[in-house]
Amino acid sequence: MMDVGSFVQTLEQLRRSVGQESFVTQWVDITQERIDLFAKATGDFQWIHVNPKRARKESQFGGTIAHGFLTLSLCGQFYASHLTLPFCEMGINYGLNKVRFTNPVRSGARVRGRFLLTKLEDIQGGLQLTFTVTMEIDGETRPACVAESVVRQYFEAST
C-alpha cells in the first residue's frame, strides 16, 4: 500500500487532504504466537488469550482471541510504515482520544488499518494529526477496533 509521503509532498497538499483516507495497510496475521508474545510483554495472561484448549471448550468464540490492545498497538507499526512526510524528520504517538473494541479478533485472523485524516493542527515545531483508525478483520463486516489516534510530526528532530 501507498504511504502518505508518496502522494503528499508539501504541507499544503497535506492540509488539503484533511477529511480523506490517508492510507490502508497490508493485512497482518494475528497468530497465537503473536498473542502469546503480547501476553508475555504486558503480563496479561487471561485464559481467553493464551489457553487455546480452554478457550475452545469454554469461550463463546470457539478459541483464543487477541488482546484488544494488541490490535490497537499495531497502529505504531502502521504509522512507521505509512506516515512518512518529506518535510518532517520525526514523528511520535501522542495518544488516543477515543477507542472502542467492537469485534474480537480470533487467533488466526488477519487485520489491517484504514487511516482517515480528520484534523490537522499546527504545533510548536511541527504538526498534530488526528486520524480515525478503523482496524478491519479480513472477511468480517464489523471492525475489530475504531480509534481516534493523535500523532505529532516534527519538522526537525530534537537534539
C-alpha positions in Angstrom: 0.0 0.0 0.0 1.0 3.6 -0.5 2.3 5.7 2.3 1.2 9.3 2.9 4.6 10.7 1.7 4.2 9.1 -1.7 1.3 11.4 -2.6 1.8 14.3 -0.1 4.9 16.2 -1.0 4.1 19.5 0.5 2.5 20.9 3.7 -0.2 22.5 1.6 -1.1 19.1 0.0 -1.3 17.6 3.5 -3.7 20.4 4.6 -5.9 19.7 1.6 -6.0 16.0 2.5 -7.9 16.5 5.7 -11.1 14.5 5.5 -9.7 11.9 3.2 -8.4 8.4 3.7 -4.7 8.7 4.0 -3.7 5.0 3.8 -4.8 1.4 4.1 -2.3 -1.0 5.4 -1.4 -4.6 4.4 -3.0 -7.4 6.2 -1.3 -8.6 9.4 -1.6 -12.2 10.7 -2.7 -12.4 14.3 -1.2 -15.8 15.2 -1.3 -17.5 18.6 2.4 -16.9 18.8 1.8 -13.1 18.4 -0.9 -13.2 21.1 1.4 -15.2 23.5 4.2 -12.7 22.9 2.0 -9.8 23.6 0.7 -11.5 26.8 4.3 -12.0 27.9 5.2 -8.4 27.1 2.3 -7.0 29.1 1.7 -9.6 31.8 -1.9 -10.1 30.7 -2.3 -13.9 30.7 -6.1 -14.1 30.8 -7.0 -17.6 29.6 -9.2 -16.3 26.7 -6.0 -15.1 25.1 -3.4 -17.7 26.0 -5.1 -21.1 26.7 -6.4 -22.5 23.3 -7.7 -25.7 24.8 -9.8 -24.0 27.5 -10.9 -21.2 25.1 -12.1 -23.9 22.6 -14.2 -25.5 25.3 -15.4 -22.6 27.4 -15.5 -19.4 25.4 -18.2 -18.2 23.2 -15.6 -17.5 20.5 -14.5 -21.2 19.9 -10.9 -20.4 20.5 -8.5 -17.7 21.7 -8.8 -14.1 20.8 -6.2 -11.3 20.6 -6.0 -8.7 23.3 -7.8 -5.5 22.2 -4.6 -3.6 23.0 -2.6 -5.9 20.7 -4.8 -4.9 17.8 -4.6 -1.2 18.8 -0.8 -1.4 19.2 -0.4 -2.2 15.5 -1.0 1.5 14.9 2.6 2.2 15.8 3.8 -0.3 13.1 1.4 1.2 10.6 2.4 4.8 11.2 6.1 3.8 10.9 5.4 2.2 7.5 3.0 4.7 6.0 3.2 8.1 7.7 6.4 9.4 6.0 6.2 13.1 5.3 9.1 14.5 3.3 9.0 17.8 5.2 9.1 16.2 8.7 12.0 14.5 10.4 10.4 12.8 13.4 7.1 11.5 14.5 5.7 10.4 17.8 2.5 8.8 19.0 0.8 11.5 21.1 -2.2 9.5 22.3 -5.8 8.5 21.8 -9.0 10.4 22.3 -11.5 7.6 21.8 -11.2 3.8 21.5 -13.8 1.1 21.0 -13.1 -2.6 20.6 -16.2 -3.6 18.5 -15.4 -7.2 17.5 -13.0 -9.8 18.9 -10.0 -10.8 16.7 -9.7 -14.6 16.7 -6.3 -16.3 16.7 -5.5 -17.0 13.0 -7.4 -13.9 11.7 -5.9 -11.1 9.7 -6.3 -7.4 10.4 -5.5 -4.2 8.6 -5.8 -0.5 9.4 -7.7 2.2 7.5 -6.5 5.7 8.4 -8.7 8.7 7.8 -7.1 12.1 8.5 -9.7 14.1 10.4 -7.8 17.0 11.8 -4.5 18.8 11.2 -3.2 21.4 13.7 0.0 23.5 13.8 2.0 23.0 17.0 5.4 24.3 18.1 7.9 23.0 15.6 5.5 20.7 13.8 2.1 19.3 13.2 -0.5 17.4 15.2 -2.5 15.0 13.1 -5.7 13.3 14.3 -6.8 10.1 12.5 -9.9 7.9 12.7 -8.4 4.5 12.6 -10.6 1.5 11.7 -8.9 -1.9 12.3 -10.7 -4.3 9.9 -10.8 -8.1 10.2 -10.5 -10.0 7.0 -13.8 -11.5 6.0 -15.9 -9.7 8.7 -18.1 -6.7 8.3 -17.7 -5.3 11.9 -14.2 -3.9 12.6 -12.1 -5.0 15.5 -11.4 -1.5 16.7 -12.2 2.1 15.9 -10.0 4.7 17.5 -9.3 8.4 17.3 -5.5 8.5 17.3 -3.3 11.5 17.6 0.3 11.7 16.3 2.8 14.5 16.1 5.2 15.1 13.3 8.1 17.5 13.8 9.9 19.5 11.1 13.3 18.9 12.7 14.4 16.2 15.1 15.1 17.5 18.6 18.8 17.4 19.6 
